[in-house]
Amino acid sequence: MDIRKAFDFSNQVAVITGGGGILCSVIAEHFARCGGKAAIVDISMDAAQTAADRINSAGGIAHAFYANVLDKESLRTMTEQVTTVFGRIDILINGAGGNKKEATTSPELPFAQLSADAVRWVFDLNFMGTFLACQVVCPLMFKQDSGRILNFSSMASLRPLTRTPAYSAAKAAITNFTQWLAVHTCQEYSNKIRVNALVPGFFLTEQNRYLLTDRETGKMTPRGQKVIDHTPAGRYGDPEDLAGPALFLLSDAAQFVHGTTLVVDGGMSAYGGV
């Protein structure tokens, strides 16, 4: 392997669910800068198109696609559309996920009153959205005897976050599923298909921005201050901080990295609090 060429993704196609979001759209931009073709998949076509337009205007290659990751038929339709446009799928990045306030405890919403439907929705969005996307896209990789899958776990999988039982449990399930799928693909199909996961620490996104910063002043909330106090790097992650680790796991430089999770958290998981 020529390490100088390990991050050359020329003519490789990546399907990126949640691709219209802050984190995955930045990863898609860097993937395109390395020669890859990005299929930006999102439940919001406006968000997907905005991300694709940004890549195309910078000289990359991207196309926006709609899919609901909780609907297997929707994922099948998206996959057919991607293969029609790009001809193949080499990479699947499962970035779709999130939380909702109805599944989050608070002084106004104690644990015993959490909505079962809301908890189920959050768990399904994160775990089943990843599971179903793999079910749909993996057979293409099995057929072509190559592929890479990158799942999005979370710090919540290592240390359950207060207030978010469904989200934390779902991310722990994704970490476990990443290991399971890595073994399964090798034992049943091909050792040329790799499966790994990213474990981001705290990054400001549209979903958590106003949990961590005050909407009016822009200053940190008490919860946001706790995050910074427990992050040795002393800041939130920048979306750019995820691009390198993500592309590493997808690149030829990581040919023997399989079934693992890469933590990108500014040292939070290493800090014991004293």
Secondary structure as the mmCIF struct_conf table of DSSP 4:
data_model
#
loop_
_struct_conf.conf_type_id
_struct_conf.id
_struct_conf.beg_label_comp_id
_struct_conf.beg_label_asym_id
_struct_conf.beg_label_seq_id
_struct_conf.end_label_comp_id
_struct_conf.end_label_asym_id
_struct_conf.end_label_seq_id
HELX_RH_3T_P HELX_RH_3T_P1 ILE A 3 LYS A 5
TURN_TY1_P TURN_TY1_P1 ALA A 6 PHE A 7
TURN_TY1_P TURN_TY1_P2 SER A 10 ASN A 11
STRN STRN1 VAL A 13 THR A 17
TURN_TY1_P TURN_TY1_P3 GLY A 18 GLY A 20
BEND BEND1 GLY A 21 GLY A 21
HELX_RH_AL_P HELX_RH_AL_P1 ILE A 22 ARG A 33
TURN_TY1_P TURN_TY1_P4 CYS A 34 GLY A 35
STRN STRN2 LYS A 37 ASP A 42
BEND BEND2 ILE A 43 ILE A 43
HELX_RH_AL_P HELX_RH_AL_P2 MET A 45 SER A 57
TURN_TY1_P TURN_TY1_P5 ALA A 58 GLY A 59
STRN STRN3 ILE A 61 TYR A 66
TURN_TY1_P TURN_TY1_P6 VAL A 69 LEU A 70
HELX_RH_AL_P HELX_RH_AL_P3 LYS A 72 PHE A 86
BEND BEND3 GLY A 87 GLY A 87
STRN STRN4 ILE A 91 ASN A 94
HELX_RH_3T_P HELX_RH_3T_P2 LYS A 101 ALA A 103
BEND BEND4 THR A 104 THR A 104
STRN STRN5 SER A 106 SER A 106
TURN_TY1_P TURN_TY1_P7 PRO A 107 GLU A 108
STRN STRN6 LEU A 109 LEU A 109
HELX_RH_3T_P HELX_RH_3T_P3 PHE A 111 GLN A 113
HELX_RH_AL_P HELX_RH_AL_P4 ALA A 116 PHE A 123
HELX_RH_PI_P HELX_RH_PI_P1 ASP A 124 MET A 128
HELX_RH_AL_P HELX_RH_AL_P5 GLY A 129 GLN A 144
TURN_TY1_P TURN_TY1_P8 ASP A 145 ASP A 145
STRN STRN7 GLY A 147 PHE A 152
HELX_RH_3T_P HELX_RH_3T_P4 MET A 155 SER A 157
TURN_TY1_P TURN_TY1_P9 LEU A 158 LEU A 158
BEND BEND5 ARG A 159 ARG A 159
HELX_LH_PP_P HELX_LH_PP_P1 PRO A 160 LEU A 161
TURN_TY1_P TURN_TY1_P10 THR A 162 ARG A 163
HELX_RH_AL_P HELX_RH_AL_P6 PRO A 165 GLU A 188
TURN_TY1_P TURN_TY1_P11 TYR A 189 TYR A 189
TURN_TY1_P TURN_TY1_P12 ASN A 191 LYS A 192
STRN STRN8 ILE A 193 PRO A 200
STRN STRN9 PHE A 203 PHE A 203
TURN_TY1_P TURN_TY1_P13 GLU A 206 ASN A 208
HELX_RH_AL_P HELX_RH_AL_P7 ARG A 209 LEU A 212
STRN STRN10 THR A 213 THR A 213
TURN_TY1_P TURN_TY1_P14 ARG A 215 THR A 217
HELX_LH_PP_P HELX_LH_PP_P2 LYS A 219 LYS A 219
STRN STRN11 MET A 220 MET A 220
HELX_LH_PP_P HELX_LH_PP_P3 THR A 221 THR A 221
HELX_RH_AL_P HELX_RH_AL_P8 PRO A 222 ASP A 229
TURN_TY1_P TURN_TY1_P15 HIS A 230 HIS A 230
TURN_TY1_P TURN_TY1_P16 PRO A 232 ALA A 233
BEND BEND6 ARG A 235 ARG A 235
HELX_LH_PP_P HELX_LH_PP_P4 TYR A 236 TYR A 236
STRN STRN12 GLY A 237 GLY A 237
HELX_LH_PP_P HELX_LH_PP_P5 ASP A 238 ASP A 238
HELX_RH_AL_P HELX_RH_AL_P9 PRO A 239 LEU A 250
BEND BEND7 SER A 251 SER A 251
HELX_RH_3T_P HELX_RH_3T_P5 ASP A 252 ALA A 254
TURN_TY1_P TURN_TY1_P17 GLN A 255 PHE A 256
BEND BEND8 GLY A 259 GLY A 259
STRN STRN13 THR A 261 VAL A 264
BEND BEND9 ASP A 265 ASP A 265
TURN_TY1_P TURN_TY1_P18 GLY A 266 GLY A 267
HELX_RH_3T_P HELX_RH_3T_P6 MET A 268 ALA A 270
#
